[in-house]
Amino acid sequence: MFLCYIVVSGVAVFTSPEAAVEIFAGDNWVLYSIIKSITFSAGIYIVLSGVRMLINEVVTAFKGISEKLVPNAKPALDCPTVFSFATNTVLIGFFCSFVGSIVALAVLALMGQAGIAVAINSAQCIASLLLWATAGVCGNATGGLKGCVIGAFVHGIVTTFPAAGLYPILGALGFANTTFSDTDFTLVGIVFGNLIKVVTGNTIMIIVMILFLLPIIYNYTIGRGK
């Protein structure tokens, strides 16, 4: 991460000294890069430590649910659980997905210039870190370094377009100028956000409850016989 900070900071210093002074708040740009890279690494370490601790507690507590409420259910764990399997591909995946999101941003900008009404959704580095890094780890596991680079790059593109599609819906709900980059959130949000235009709120609640109960009913009926 230090390499990323030192390159970006160096470019800022030599291309726009006035803006760099404001960004670095008077600090030396090399020292600033070192501190920020250490802070980033410490944050990742804290996330991984917290995930390990959560897994040790949740998986044990989940055993009762898997035996009584939803037979044969398995706990769904968050993305950072895979980070420790390939630590180098975490950053590779993040950078490649970031490049992919920039490409998608450029496509959205060209669509806007062509008269197509689209939201220009910038790359969300903080929110997408877990997704982008996970794409790199999974791509590396299935296709090596090439899979890591290509898979993460495509993932960066894929996560940007749905987020842009969700942007107007959130604005209609009172959350203007905000969006989320999680693909599951954006896809479900687009579906239900447009669905509420044709059905009432109570109907939406009934649909959500049915979708929630379907896996439980399946496990108690068809799934139990398998």
C-alpha positions in Angstrom: 0.0 0.0 0.0 3.0 2.3 0.6 3.8 2.1 -3.1 0.3 3.3 -4.0 0.4 6.2 -1.6 3.9 7.3 -2.5 3.2 7.3 -6.3 -0.1 9.1 -6.0 1.4 11.6 -3.5 4.4 12.2 -5.7 2.2 12.9 -8.7 0.1 15.3 -6.7 3.2 17.2 -5.5 4.7 17.6 -8.9 1.5 18.3 -10.9 -0.4 20.5 -8.4 1.8 21.8 -5.6 -0.9 24.1 -4.2 -3.5 21.4 -3.9 -0.9 19.0 -2.5 -0.2 21.5 0.4 -3.9 21.5 1.3 -4.2 17.7 1.1 -1.1 17.0 3.2 -1.9 19.7 5.7 1.7 20.9 5.7 3.2 17.5 6.3 6.0 16.1 4.2 4.5 14.0 1.4 6.8 11.1 2.0 6.1 11.0 5.7 2.4 11.4 4.9 2.5 8.3 2.6 4.2 6.2 5.2 1.7 7.1 7.9 -1.3 6.5 5.7 0.0 3.2 4.4 0.6 2.0 8.0 -2.8 3.2 9.0 -4.4 1.3 6.1 -2.5 -1.9 7.0 -3.5 -1.6 10.6 -7.1 -1.2 9.7 -7.0 -4.3 7.5 -5.4 -6.3 10.3 -8.1 -5.1 12.8 -10.8 -6.2 10.3 -9.3 -9.6 9.9 -8.8 -10.1 13.6 -12.4 -9.0 14.2 -13.7 -11.4 11.6 -11.7 -14.3 13.1 -13.1 -13.5 16.5 -16.7 -13.2 15.1 -16.4 -16.6 13.3 -15.3 -18.3 16.5 -18.3 -17.0 18.3 -21.0 -17.1 15.6 -20.3 -20.5 14.1 -20.6 -22.1 17.5 -23.8 -20.3 18.4 -25.2 -21.1 14.9 -25.2 -24.8 15.6 -28.5 -24.6 17.5 -30.2 -22.8 14.6 -28.9 -25.3 12.0 -30.2 -28.2 14.1 -33.6 -26.9 15.2 -34.9 -23.9 13.1 -33.4 -24.5 9.7 -32.0 -28.0 9.3 -28.7 -28.3 7.5 -28.3 -24.5 7.3 -24.8 -23.1 7.1 -23.7 -19.7 8.5 -23.1 -17.0 5.9 -19.8 -15.3 6.7 -18.6 -12.0 5.4 -16.0 -11.4 2.6 -12.9 -10.8 4.8 -12.9 -14.5 5.8 -11.1 -15.3 2.6 -8.4 -12.6 2.9 -6.0 -14.8 4.8 -5.9 -17.4 2.1 -4.1 -15.1 -0.4 -3.0 -11.9 1.2 -1.1 -10.5 -1.9 -4.2 -10.9 -4.2 -6.2 -8.8 -1.8 -4.4 -5.6 -3.0 -4.1 -6.8 -6.5 -7.8 -7.4 -6.7 -8.6 -4.1 -5.1 -6.4 -2.2 -7.6 -7.7 -4.1 -10.7 -11.3 -3.6 -9.6 -10.6 0.1 -9.0 -9.3 0.4 -12.6 -12.4 -1.4 -13.8 -14.7 1.0 -11.9 -12.9 3.9 -13.5 -13.5 2.4 -17.0 -17.2 2.0 -16.1 -17.2 5.6 -14.9 -15.8 6.8 -18.2 -18.5 4.7 -20.0 -21.2 6.3 -17.9 -19.8 9.8 -18.7 -19.8 9.0 -22.4 -23.4 7.8 -22.1 -24.3 11.1 -20.4 -22.7 13.1 -23.2 -24.6 11.1 -25.8 -27.9 12.2 -24.2 -28.7 9.1 -22.3 -30.0 9.9 -18.8 -27.7 8.0 -16.4 -26.2 8.7 -13.0 -22.4 9.3 -13.0 -21.4 7.0 -10.2 -17.8 7.4 -9.0 -15.7 4.6 -7.7 -16.4 3.8 -4.1 -13.1 2.6 -2.8 -14.0 2.4 0.9 -17.3 0.6 0.5 -16.0 -1.7 -2.3 -12.7 -2.7 -0.6 -14.2 -5.9 0.7 -15.9 -6.8 -2.6 -13.0 -5.9 -4.8 -10.4 -7.7 -2.7 -12.6 -10.8 -2.5 -12.9 -10.8 -6.2 -9.1 -10.9 -6.4 -8.8 -13.8 -4.0 -11.5 -15.9 -5.7 -10.1 -15.1 -9.1 -6.7 -16.2 -8.0 -8.1 -19.5 -6.6 -9.7 -20.4 -9.9 -7.5 -18.9 -12.5 -4.2 -17.9 -10.9 -2.8 -14.4 -11.3 -4.6 -14.0 -14.7 -7.9 -14.9 -13.1 -7.2 -12.5 -10.2 -6.5 -9.5 -12.6 -9.3 -10.2 -15.1 -11.9 -11.3 -12.6 -11.3 -8.3 -10.3 -11.3 -5.9 -13.3 -14.6 -7.2 -14.6 -16.0 -7.1 -11.0 -15.1 -3.4 -10.8 -17.2 -2.8 -13.9 -20.1 -4.9 -12.8 -20.4 -3.2 -9.4 -20.4 0.3 -10.9 -23.3 0.0 -13.3 -26.0 -1.4 -10.9 -25.0 1.3 -8.3 -25.6 3.9 -11.0 -29.0 2.3 -11.7 -29.9 2.4 -8.0 -29.0 6.1 -7.7 -32.3 7.6 -8.9 -34.3 5.1 -6.7 -32.5 6.2 -3.6 -33.1 9.8 -4.5 -36.9 9.1 -4.8 -36.8 7.6 -1.3 -35.2 10.7 0.2 -31.6 9.5 0.1 -30.4 11.8 -2.7 -26.7 11.8 -3.6 -26.1 8.5 -1.8 -25.6 5.0 -3.1 -24.2 1.6 -2.2 -21.8 -0.6 -4.2 -22.7 -4.0 -2.9 -24.1 -5.9 -5.9 -26.7 -7.8 -3.9 -27.9 -4.5 -2.4 -28.1 -2.7 -5.7 -29.8 -5.5 -7.6 -32.4 -6.1 -5.0 -32.8 -2.4 -4.5 -33.5 -1.8 -8.2 -36.1 -4.6 -8.3 -38.0 -3.6 -5.2 -37.4 0.1 -5.8 -39.2 -0.2 -9.2 -41.8 -2.6 -7.8 -43.1 -0.1 -5.3 -44.2 2.1 -8.2 -46.9 -0.5 -9.1 -47.8 -2.1 -5.8 -48.6 -0.8 -2.3 -46.4 -1.0 0.8 -48.4 -3.8 2.4 -48.0 -5.9 -0.7 -44.2 -5.4 -0.7 -44.1 -6.5 2.9 -46.0 -9.6 2.1 -43.6 -10.4 -0.8 -40.6 -9.9 1.5 -42.1 -12.2 4.2 -42.8 -14.9 1.6 -39.2 -14.7 0.3 -37.9 -14.9 3.8 -40.1 -18.0 4.6 -39.4 -19.9 1.4 -36.0 -21.3 2.4 -37.3 -22.4 5.8 -40.3 -24.1 4.2 -38.1 -25.8 1.7 -35.7 -27.2 4.3 -38.7 -28.6 6.3 -40.3 -30.2 3.2 -38.3 -30.9 0.1 -34.9 -30.3 1.5 -35.4 -32.7 4.4 -35.9 -35.7 2.1 -32.6 -35.1 0.3 
